[in-house]
Amino acid sequence: MFRESWVIYALGSAFFAALTAVFGKIGVTGLNSNLATLIRTIVILAIIASIVSLRSEWQKLDLISARSWLFLVLSGVATGLSWLCYYRALQLGPVSKVAPIDKLSVVLAIALGIIFLGEKLSWTVALGGMLIAAGSVIIIAF
């Protein structure tokens, strides 16, 4: 299971997402949630630009296909809207409820992957998705 490099990155993503929730909840206290999202975005931009620079991974922008541009822009819009909603939710609710509800994105991503990307649904993915959905429902309801 851990032999695939993507698993390590996915676990890192989960770990840092957990820190994001806790740090974000503390940081958004007494601050407009939209401004908090802007500050977070500037920090992310600086970090990613530094990594791309240090690794010499810059490319000529005109070599990027129109299709890639379109979907990266759409992804950026979706990310921005997600962050705005997330930070507002953190401002209004407890991190112990907001973060797990946010993870319903996993269930939605599974469904969208099947519908739009033609991914196959295995019983393990279906079961895991149902457990995530059930956990979110329990957290919301109680």
C-alpha positions in Angstrom: 0.0 0.0 0.0 2.7 2.5 0.9 5.0 1.5 -2.0 3.3 3.9 -4.4 4.7 7.4 -4.1 1.3 9.0 -4.6 0.2 7.4 -1.3 2.9 9.2 0.6 1.9 12.5 -1.0 -1.8 11.8 -0.3 -0.9 11.2 3.4 1.1 14.4 3.4 -1.9 16.2 2.0 -4.2 14.8 4.7 -1.7 15.8 7.4 -1.2 19.3 6.1 -5.0 19.7 5.6 -5.5 18.8 9.2 -3.0 21.5 10.2 -4.8 23.9 7.8 -8.0 23.4 9.7 -6.5 24.0 13.1 -4.2 26.9 12.1 -7.0 28.4 10.0 -9.5 28.3 12.9 -7.1 30.1 15.1 -6.0 32.6 12.4 -9.5 33.6 11.3 -10.6 34.5 14.8 -11.5 38.2 14.9 -10.7 38.6 11.2 -12.8 38.8 8.1 -12.8 35.3 6.6 -12.3 36.6 3.0 -9.2 38.6 4.1 -7.9 35.5 5.9 -8.3 33.6 2.7 -6.4 36.3 0.7 -3.6 36.2 3.2 -3.5 32.4 3.0 -3.4 32.6 -0.8 -0.5 35.0 -0.9 1.5 32.7 1.4 0.7 29.7 -0.8 1.7 31.7 -4.0 5.0 32.6 -2.4 5.8 29.1 -1.3 4.9 27.5 -4.6 6.8 30.1 -6.6 9.8 29.5 -4.4 9.6 25.7 -5.0 9.2 26.1 -8.8 12.2 28.5 -8.8 14.5 26.4 -6.6 13.7 23.3 -8.8 14.0 25.3 -12.1 10.6 24.1 -13.2 9.4 27.3 -14.9 8.0 26.7 -18.4 7.1 29.1 -21.2 3.4 29.9 -20.7 2.7 29.7 -24.4 3.7 26.0 -24.4 0.8 25.2 -22.1 -2.2 23.9 -24.1 -5.4 25.8 -24.1 -7.1 22.8 -22.6 -4.7 22.8 -19.7 -5.2 26.5 -19.2 -9.0 26.1 -19.2 -9.0 23.3 -16.6 -6.4 24.8 -14.4 -8.3 28.1 -14.3 -11.5 26.2 -13.5 -9.7 24.3 -10.8 -8.4 27.6 -9.4 -11.8 29.1 -9.4 -13.2 26.0 -7.6 -10.3 26.0 -5.1 -10.8 29.7 -4.4 -14.6 29.2 -3.8 -13.9 26.2 -1.6 -11.4 28.1 0.5 -13.8 31.1 0.9 -16.5 28.7 2.1 -14.1 26.8 4.3 -12.7 29.8 6.1 -16.2 31.2 6.6 -17.4 27.8 8.0 -14.3 27.7 10.3 -15.1 31.2 11.5 -18.7 30.1 12.4 -18.3 26.5 13.5 -16.1 24.2 15.4 -13.1 22.7 13.5 -14.1 19.3 14.7 -17.3 19.5 12.6 -16.2 21.7 9.7 -13.2 19.7 8.7 -15.0 16.3 8.5 -17.9 17.9 6.6 -15.4 19.4 4.2 -14.2 15.9 3.5 -17.5 15.1 1.9 -15.4 16.4 -1.1 -13.9 12.9 -1.2 -17.3 11.3 -1.8 -18.2 14.0 -4.4 -14.7 13.5 -6.1 -15.4 9.7 -6.3 -18.8 10.3 -8.0 -17.4 13.0 -10.4 -14.4 10.7 -11.2 -16.8 8.0 -12.2 -19.2 10.3 -14.1 -16.7 12.6 -16.0 -13.4 10.6 -16.0 -14.7 7.1 -16.6 -13.1 5.8 -13.5 -14.3 2.4 -12.3 -15.9 2.0 -8.9 -14.4 -0.8 -6.8 -16.1 -2.2 -3.8 -13.4 -0.8 -1.6 -13.8 2.7 -2.9 -17.6 2.4 -2.7 -17.4 1.2 0.9 -14.8 3.8 1.9 -17.0 6.6 0.3 -20.1 5.3 2.1 -18.2 5.3 5.4 -17.0 8.9 4.9 -20.5 10.0 4.0 -21.9 8.2 7.0 -19.3 9.7 9.3 -20.1 13.2 8.0 -23.9 12.6 8.5 -23.2 11.5 12.1 -21.1 14.5 12.8 -23.7 16.9 11.3 -26.6 15.3 13.1 -25.2 14.9 16.6 
